[in-house]
Amino acid sequence: MTLTVHPFGAYLAIPFGRGREDLQMSSVVKIIKKDATTVRATDMADLDGMPVQLVDGNRAGVLRMFGKWGARRLRQIGVRDAMLVGVPGSSHTTADGNFTAGRMATAVAQQGPWSADPMLYFTQAMKPAHEGNKQARNIDFLMGVLACTHEKVTGQVVLLDDVVTTGAHMVACARKLRALGATVSIALCVAQTFKTKVANALDIPAFRIET
Protein backbone atom coordinates (compact mmCIF):
# COMPACT_ATOMS: atom_id res chain seq x y z
CA MET A 1 0.00 0.00 0.00
CA THR A 2 1.04 3.59 -0.50
CA LEU A 3 0.55 6.95 1.18
CA THR A 4 0.26 10.04 -1.01
CA VAL A 5 1.87 12.98 0.76
CA HIS A 6 1.06 16.57 -0.18
CA PRO A 7 3.76 19.04 0.93
CA PHE A 8 3.26 22.76 1.47
CA GLY A 9 6.85 23.24 0.34
CA ALA A 10 10.44 21.99 0.39
CA TYR A 11 12.96 22.07 3.21
CA LEU A 12 16.50 22.35 1.89
CA ALA A 13 18.81 20.39 4.19
CA ILE A 14 21.97 22.23 3.15
CA PRO A 15 23.00 25.61 4.61
CA PHE A 16 24.15 27.18 1.36
CA GLY A 17 22.69 28.17 -2.00
CA ARG A 18 19.29 29.08 -0.56
CA GLY A 19 17.05 31.40 -2.53
CA ARG A 20 14.11 33.47 -1.28
CA GLU A 21 11.62 30.58 -1.26
CA ASP A 22 14.15 28.26 0.45
CA LEU A 23 14.65 30.79 3.24
CA GLN A 24 10.91 31.28 3.58
CA MET A 25 10.31 27.55 3.93
CA SER A 26 13.16 27.18 6.42
CA SER A 27 11.60 29.92 8.52
CA VAL A 28 8.10 28.43 8.20
CA VAL A 29 9.36 25.07 9.49
CA LYS A 30 11.19 26.63 12.43
CA ILE A 31 8.26 28.81 13.47
CA ILE A 32 5.71 26.00 13.28
CA LYS A 33 7.98 23.74 15.31
CA LYS A 34 9.43 26.18 17.87
CA ASP A 35 7.62 29.53 17.42
CA ALA A 36 11.01 31.07 16.67
CA THR A 37 13.33 31.43 13.71
CA THR A 38 16.96 32.32 13.18
CA VAL A 39 16.41 32.76 9.44
CA ARG A 40 15.90 36.14 7.85
CA ALA A 41 13.20 35.60 5.26
CA THR A 42 10.81 37.73 3.24
CA ASP A 43 7.30 37.70 4.68
CA MET A 44 4.64 35.65 2.89
CA ALA A 45 0.92 35.94 2.16
CA ASP A 46 -1.79 33.35 2.73
CA LEU A 47 -4.39 32.22 0.19
CA ASP A 48 -6.57 35.21 1.00
CA GLY A 49 -3.72 37.62 0.39
CA MET A 50 -3.27 38.35 4.08
CA PRO A 51 0.35 39.08 5.05
CA VAL A 52 2.12 36.49 7.19
CA GLN A 53 5.18 37.68 9.07
CA LEU A 54 7.95 35.11 9.39
CA VAL A 55 9.11 36.27 12.80
CA ASP A 56 9.46 34.92 16.33
CA GLY A 57 6.13 34.55 18.11
CA ASN A 58 3.94 34.29 15.01
CA ARG A 59 3.25 30.56 15.11
CA ALA A 60 -0.49 31.25 15.07
CA GLY A 61 -0.23 33.25 11.85
CA VAL A 62 1.97 30.69 10.12
CA LEU A 63 -0.30 27.84 11.22
CA ARG A 64 -3.31 29.74 9.89
CA MET A 65 -1.56 30.06 6.52
CA PHE A 66 -0.82 26.32 6.52
CA GLY A 67 -4.39 25.55 7.60
CA LYS A 68 -5.86 27.48 4.66
CA TRP A 69 -3.51 25.73 2.25
CA GLY A 70 -4.26 22.30 3.74
CA ALA A 71 -8.02 22.84 3.58
CA ARG A 72 -7.82 23.91 -0.06
CA ARG A 73 -5.68 20.90 -0.93
CA LEU A 74 -8.09 18.46 0.73
CA ARG A 75 -10.99 19.99 -1.17
CA GLN A 76 -9.03 19.80 -4.42
CA ILE A 77 -8.47 16.07 -4.03
CA GLY A 78 -12.04 15.42 -2.94
CA VAL A 79 -11.62 14.77 0.79
CA ARG A 80 -14.89 15.88 2.33
CA ASP A 81 -15.20 13.68 5.40
CA ALA A 82 -12.08 12.64 7.29
CA MET A 83 -10.42 12.68 10.67
CA LEU A 84 -7.19 14.70 10.79
CA VAL A 85 -4.51 13.05 12.92
CA GLY A 86 -1.11 14.48 13.72
CA VAL A 87 1.98 12.29 13.57
CA PRO A 88 3.57 12.50 17.03
CA GLY A 89 7.13 13.69 17.38
CA SER A 90 9.77 11.52 19.02
CA SER A 91 9.24 13.12 22.45
CA HIS A 92 5.44 13.27 22.42
CA THR A 93 4.18 10.86 25.08
CA THR A 94 0.79 12.28 26.05
CA ALA A 95 -2.59 11.93 24.37
CA ASP A 96 -3.17 15.60 23.62
CA GLY A 97 -2.84 17.95 20.69
CA ASN A 98 -0.05 20.03 22.18
CA PHE A 99 2.62 19.05 19.68
CA THR A 100 3.63 20.31 16.26
CA ALA A 101 1.55 18.04 14.01
CA GLY A 102 -1.36 18.17 16.46
CA ARG A 103 -1.49 21.94 16.09
CA MET A 104 -1.25 21.54 12.32
CA ALA A 105 -4.25 19.19 12.29
CA THR A 106 -6.27 21.67 14.32
CA ALA A 107 -5.28 24.51 11.97
CA VAL A 108 -6.60 22.62 8.93
CA ALA A 109 -9.75 21.44 10.74
CA GLN A 110 -10.61 25.05 11.62
CA GLN A 111 -10.80 25.86 7.91
CA GLY A 112 -13.33 23.19 6.92
CA PRO A 113 -15.69 20.37 7.87
CA TRP A 114 -13.03 18.03 9.22
CA SER A 115 -12.26 17.10 12.82
CA ALA A 116 -8.86 16.85 14.46
CA ASP A 117 -8.17 14.03 16.91
CA PRO A 118 -4.80 13.76 18.70
CA MET A 119 -5.21 10.03 19.14
CA LEU A 120 -1.60 8.93 18.59
CA TYR A 121 1.35 9.19 20.98
CA PHE A 122 4.50 7.30 21.89
CA THR A 123 4.78 5.28 25.09
CA GLN A 124 8.39 6.37 25.56
CA ALA A 125 10.31 9.47 24.61
CA MET A 126 13.10 9.12 22.07
CA LYS A 127 15.90 11.25 20.75
CA PRO A 128 15.09 12.36 17.20
CA ALA A 129 16.84 10.85 14.22
CA HIS A 130 18.84 13.99 13.50
CA GLU A 131 20.53 13.52 16.89
CA GLY A 132 21.83 10.12 15.83
CA ASN A 133 19.01 7.88 17.09
CA LYS A 134 18.62 5.21 14.40
CA GLN A 135 15.60 3.71 16.17
CA ALA A 136 13.66 6.89 15.42
CA ARG A 137 13.56 5.74 11.78
CA ASN A 138 13.07 2.03 12.46
CA ILE A 139 9.45 1.38 11.54
CA ASP A 140 9.18 -1.87 13.48
CA PHE A 141 10.52 -0.19 16.62
CA LEU A 142 8.21 2.78 16.17
CA MET A 143 5.22 0.48 15.78
CA GLY A 144 6.12 -1.15 19.09
CA VAL A 145 6.09 2.12 21.04
CA LEU A 146 3.21 3.83 19.22
CA ALA A 147 -0.12 3.95 21.06
CA CYS A 148 -3.63 5.06 20.17
CA THR A 149 -6.37 6.35 22.45
CA HIS A 150 -8.99 4.36 20.50
CA GLU A 151 -9.38 0.58 20.31
CA LYS A 152 -11.02 0.95 16.90
CA VAL A 153 -10.76 3.68 14.25
CA THR A 154 -13.17 3.75 11.31
CA GLY A 155 -13.48 5.91 8.23
CA GLN A 156 -10.86 7.96 6.45
CA VAL A 157 -7.89 9.42 8.31
CA VAL A 158 -5.58 12.09 6.92
CA LEU A 159 -2.17 12.22 8.58
CA LEU A 160 -0.29 15.45 9.20
CA ASP A 161 3.42 15.87 9.86
CA ASP A 162 5.86 18.75 9.92
CA VAL A 163 8.91 17.63 7.92
CA VAL A 164 9.03 14.36 5.99
CA THR A 165 12.52 12.97 5.34
CA THR A 166 12.31 9.16 5.29
CA GLY A 167 8.66 9.08 6.33
CA ALA A 168 9.24 6.41 8.98
CA HIS A 169 6.99 8.02 11.60
CA MET A 170 4.26 8.55 9.03
CA VAL A 171 4.47 4.95 7.84
CA ALA A 172 4.28 3.63 11.41
CA CYS A 173 1.20 5.76 12.08
CA ALA A 174 -0.49 4.67 8.86
CA ARG A 175 0.08 1.00 9.67
CA LYS A 176 -1.15 1.45 13.25
CA LEU A 177 -4.37 3.15 12.19
CA ARG A 178 -5.05 0.69 9.39
CA ALA A 179 -4.67 -2.17 11.86
CA LEU A 180 -7.37 -0.48 13.95
CA GLY A 181 -9.72 -0.26 10.97
CA ALA A 182 -9.05 3.15 9.42
CA THR A 183 -8.50 3.99 5.76
CA VAL A 184 -5.22 5.90 5.48
CA SER A 185 -4.00 6.90 2.03
CA ILE A 186 -3.44 10.68 2.23
CA ALA A 187 -1.14 12.92 4.26
CA LEU A 188 -0.25 16.59 4.44
CA CYS A 189 3.08 17.98 5.58
CA VAL A 190 4.73 21.36 5.93
CA ALA A 191 7.82 20.30 4.03
CA GLN A 192 9.52 17.47 2.21
CA THR A 193 13.27 17.34 2.85
CA PHE A 194 15.59 17.80 -0.11
CA LYS A 195 19.39 17.52 -0.14
CA THR A 196 19.73 19.47 -3.38
CA LYS A 197 18.13 22.73 -4.44
CA VAL A 198 14.73 22.57 -6.12
CA ALA A 199 13.39 24.99 -8.71
CA ASN A 200 10.73 26.47 -6.42
CA ALA A 201 10.51 25.50 -2.76
CA LEU A 202 6.89 26.65 -2.64
CA ASP A 203 5.70 24.47 -5.52
CA ILE A 204 6.38 20.82 -4.69
CA PRO A 205 4.26 18.01 -6.17
CA ALA A 206 2.71 15.27 -4.10
CA PHE A 207 4.85 12.18 -3.62
CA ARG A 208 4.21 8.61 -2.54
CA ILE A 209 5.63 6.57 0.31
CA GLU A 210 5.40 2.79 0.33
CA THR A 211 3.66 1.69 3.51
C-alpha positions in Angstrom: 0.0 0.0 0.0 1.0 3.6 -0.5 0.5 6.9 1.2 0.3 10.0 -1.0 1.9 13.0 0.8 1.1 16.6 -0.2 3.8 19.0 0.9 3.3 22.8 1.5 6.8 23.2 0.3 10.4 22.0 0.4 13.0 22.1 3.2 16.5 22.3 1.9 18.8 20.4 4.2 22.0 22.2 3.1 23.0 25.6 4.6 24.1 27.2 1.4 22.7 28.2 -2.0 19.3 29.1 -0.6 17.1 31.4 -2.5 14.1 33.5 -1.3 11.6 30.6 -1.3 14.1 28.3 0.4 14.6 30.8 3.2 10.9 31.3 3.6 10.3 27.5 3.9 13.2 27.2 6.4 11.6 29.9 8.5 8.1 28.4 8.2 9.4 25.1 9.5 11.2 26.6 12.4 8.3 28.8 13.5 5.7 26.0 13.3 8.0 23.7 15.3 9.4 26.2 17.9 7.6 29.5 17.4 11.0 31.1 16.7 13.3 31.4 13.7 17.0 32.3 13.2 16.4 32.8 9.4 15.9 36.1 7.8 13.2 35.6 5.3 10.8 37.7 3.2 7.3 37.7 4.7 4.6 35.7 2.9 0.9 35.9 2.2 -1.8 33.4 2.7 -4.4 32.2 0.2 -6.6 35.2 1.0 -3.7 37.6 0.4 -3.3 38.4 4.1 0.3 39.1 5.0 2.1 36.5 7.2 5.2 37.7 9.1 8.0 35.1 9.4 9.1 36.3 12.8 9.5 34.9 16.3 6.1 34.5 18.1 3.9 34.3 15.0 3.3 30.6 15.1 -0.5 31.3 15.1 -0.2 33.2 11.9 2.0 30.7 10.1 -0.3 27.8 11.2 -3.3 29.7 9.9 -1.6 30.1 6.5 -0.8 26.3 6.5 -4.4 25.5 7.6 -5.9 27.5 4.7 -3.5 25.7 2.3 -4.3 22.3 3.7 -8.0 22.8 3.6 -7.8 23.9 -0.1 -5.7 20.9 -0.9 -8.1 18.5 0.7 -11.0 20.0 -1.2 -9.0 19.8 -4.4 -8.5 16.1 -4.0 -12.0 15.4 -2.9 -11.6 14.8 0.8 -14.9 15.9 2.3 -15.2 13.7 5.4 -12.1 12.6 7.3 -10.4 12.7 10.7 -7.2 14.7 10.8 -4.5 13.1 12.9 -1.1 14.5 13.7 2.0 12.3 13.6 3.6 12.5 17.0 7.1 13.7 17.4 9.8 11.5 19.0 9.2 13.1 22.5 5.4 13.3 22.4 4.2 10.9 25.1 0.8 12.3 26.1 -2.6 11.9 24.4 -3.2 15.6 23.6 -2.8 18.0 20.7 0.0 20.0 22.2 2.6 19.1 19.7 3.6 20.3 16.3 1.5 18.0 14.0 -1.4 18.2 16.5 -1.5 21.9 16.1 -1.3 21.5 12.3 -4.2 19.2 12.3 -6.3 21.7 14.3 -5.3 24.5 12.0 -6.6 22.6 8.9 -9.8 21.4 10.7 -10.6 25.1 11.6 -10.8 25.9 7.9 -13.3 23.2 6.9 -15.7 20.4 7.9 -13.0 18.0 9.2 -12.3 17.1 12.8 -8.9 16.8 14.5 -8.2 14.0 16.9 -4.8 13.8 18.7 -5.2 10.0 19.1 -1.6 8.9 18.6 1.4 9.2 21.0 4.5 7.3 21.9 4.8 5.3 25.1 8.4 6.4 25.6 10.3 9.5 24.6 13.1 9.1 22.1 15.9 11.3 20.8 15.1 12.4 17.2 16.8 10.8 14.2 18.8 14.0 13.5 20.5 13.5 16.9 21.8 10.1 15.8 19.0 7.9 17.1 18.6 5.2 14.4 15.6 3.7 16.2 13.7 6.9 15.4 13.6 5.7 11.8 13.1 2.0 12.5 9.5 1.4 11.5 9.2 -1.9 13.5 10.5 -0.2 16.6 8.2 2.8 16.2 5.2 0.5 15.8 6.1 -1.1 19.1 6.1 2.1 21.0 3.2 3.8 19.2 -0.1 4.0 21.1 -3.6 5.1 20.2 -6.4 6.3 22.5 -9.0 4.4 20.5 -9.4 0.6 20.3 -11.0 1.0 16.9 -10.8 3.7 14.3 -13.2 3.8 11.3 -13.5 5.9 8.2 -10.9 8.0 6.5 -7.9 9.4 8.3 -5.6 12.1 6.9 -2.2 12.2 8.6 -0.3 15.5 9.2 3.4 15.9 9.9 5.9 18.7 9.9 8.9 17.6 7.9 9.0 14.4 6.0 12.5 13.0 5.3 12.3 9.2 5.3 8.7 9.1 6.3 9.2 6.4 9.0 7.0 8.0 11.6 4.3 8.6 9.0 4.5 5.0 7.8 4.3 3.6 11.4 1.2 5.8 12.1 -0.5 4.7 8.9 0.1 1.0 9.7 -1.2 1.5 13.3 -4.4 3.2 12.2 -5.0 0.7 9.4 -4.7 -2.2 11.9 -7.4 -0.5 14.0 -9.7 -0.3 11.0 -9.1 3.1 9.4 -8.5 4.0 5.8 -5.2 5.9 5.5 -4.0 6.9 2.0 -3.4 10.7 2.2 -1.1 12.9 4.3 -0.2 16.6 4.4 3.1 18.0 5.6 4.7 21.4 5.9 7.8 20.3 4.0 9.5 17.5 2.2 13.3 17.3 2.8 15.6 17.8 -0.1 19.4 17.5 -0.1 19.7 19.5 -3.4 18.1 22.7 -4.4 14.7 22.6 -6.1 13.4 25.0 -8.7 10.7 26.5 -6.4 10.5 25.5 -2.8 6.9 26.7 -2.6 5.7 24.5 -5.5 6.4 20.8 -4.7 4.3 18.0 -6.2 2.7 15.3 -4.1 4.9 12.2 -3.6 4.2 8.6 -2.5 5.6 6.6 0.3 5.4 2.8 0.3 3.7 1.7 3.5 
